[in-house]
């Protein structure tokens, strides 16, 4: 019952300072997972979910130097516990 998916879109940018940009979403859902105690007795079920929303862009800093940056919002749930985070990626091409 595991579900996973990704969708993304990118295109050249109409702005002079940005060469191209893109957005994307990825997710994962585990479906129901059996919850047990230390003795193996069933205690119901729980699930795990994850979502990543991101935007990215790149530009030329010089004729032979490109830089790209991505920003992400991360959300995860395991049973009744959840986490929310921000992350970034930075890349250089010479």
NUVOKOL-160983 format. One record per residue (C-alpha): x, y, z; residue in three letters. Coordinates in steps of 0.25 Angstrom, whole numbers, always signed. Each point is the difference from the previous one (the first is absolute). Layout:
N
{{X, Y, Z}, ala} ...
! end
This chain:
94
{{+0, +0, +0}, unk} {{+12, +9, -1}, unk} {{-3, +13, -9}, unk} {{+11, +9, -6}, unk} {{-1, +11, -10}, unk} {{+8, +11, -6}, unk} {{-4, +12, -9}, unk} {{+8, +11, -5}, unk} {{+1, +11, -10}, unk} {{+11, +9, -5}, unk} {{+2, +10, -11}, unk} {{+9, +11, -5}, unk} {{-3, +13, +8}, unk} {{-5, +13, -6}, unk} {{+8, +8, +10}, unk} {{+14, +4, -4}, unk} {{+6, -3, +13}, unk} {{-5, -14, +0}, unk} {{+4, -10, -11}, unk} {{-11, -11, +4}, unk} {{-9, -4, +12}, unk} {{-8, -12, +4}, unk} {{-10, -5, +11}, unk} {{-2, -14, +5}, unk} {{-8, -8, +10}, unk} {{+4, -14, +5}, unk} {{-8, -9, +10}, unk} {{+0, -14, +6}, unk} {{-11, -7, +8}, unk} {{+3, -13, +7}, unk} {{-14, -5, +1}, unk} {{-4, -7, +13}, unk} {{+12, -6, +8}, unk} {{-4, -10, +11}, unk} {{+4, +5, +14}, unk} {{+4, -11, +10}, unk} {{+6, +0, +14}, unk} {{+13, -7, +4}, unk} {{-7, -13, +1}, unk} {{-6, +1, -14}, unk} {{-14, +3, +4}, unk} {{-8, +8, -10}, unk} {{-3, +14, +5}, unk} {{-7, +6, -12}, unk} {{+7, +7, -12}, unk} {{+7, +13, -4}, unk} {{+6, +7, -12}, unk} {{+12, +8, -5}, unk} {{-2, +12, -10}, unk} {{+10, +9, -6}, unk} {{-2, +13, -9}, unk} {{+11, +8, -6}, unk} {{-3, +13, -7}, unk} {{+11, +7, -8}, unk} {{+4, +12, -9}, unk} {{+13, +1, -7}, unk} {{+7, +10, -10}, unk} {{+13, +2, -7}, unk} {{+8, +12, -6}, unk} {{+13, +3, -6}, unk} {{+10, +7, +9}, unk} {{+10, +1, -11}, unk} {{+2, -6, -14}, unk} {{+5, -13, +6}, unk} {{-6, +0, +14}, unk} {{-15, -4, +2}, unk} {{-6, -1, +14}, unk} {{-13, -7, +4}, unk} {{-8, +1, +13}, unk} {{-12, -8, +5}, unk} {{-9, +3, +12}, unk} {{-8, -11, +6}, unk} {{-11, -2, +10}, unk} {{+0, -14, +7}, unk} {{-12, -6, +8}, unk} {{+0, -14, +6}, unk} {{-9, -8, +9}, unk} {{+2, -13, +7}, unk} {{-12, -4, +8}, unk} {{-4, +12, +8}, unk} {{+14, +6, -1}, unk} {{+3, +11, -10}, unk} {{+12, +8, -5}, unk} {{+1, +13, -9}, unk} {{+12, +5, -6}, unk} {{+7, +9, -10}, unk} {{+12, -3, -8}, unk} {{+8, +5, -12}, unk} {{+9, -5, -11}, unk} {{+11, +8, -6}, unk} {{+8, -5, -13}, unk} {{+11, +6, -8}, unk} {{+4, -4, -14}, unk} {{+13, +5, -7}, unk} 
! end
